Amino acid sequence: MKSSAVIEDKKYLEKLGNRLKSLRKLKGFTNYEQFAYTYEIGRAQYGRYENGANISIKTLIKLIEIHGLTITEFFSEGFDD
């Protein structure tokens, strides 16, 4: 049985992935591979991020900057319970 902390972590990683996916689509990219290629990010790894894989703070900040957002703006949507 998974602990509630692990389940909670997974929930937030899924929300983070959904937020990245939403922002990518707002930029006009219909698939993650073209977005990753355009911004020189590993395509397979970026796809995992959109699907809820763990992400380093450094990579997250890079992605937030690509979208022209502040950290506050990034987390202002999609993270409500």
C-alpha angles and dihedrals in degrees: 000000000000119000119245090246091059091047090049092049091052091049092055093044089054090051090049091050091049090051091051091048092049093050092048091054091048087057088057099254111137094190133037094229095065091045092051092046092049093051096038096246122143104268098213093045093047089052089054090052090055088051094054105270118154114271131198119242090239092056093044091053090049090053093046089052091049087058092048094240136131119236089253092052092048093054094040092086133048100014101090116114 
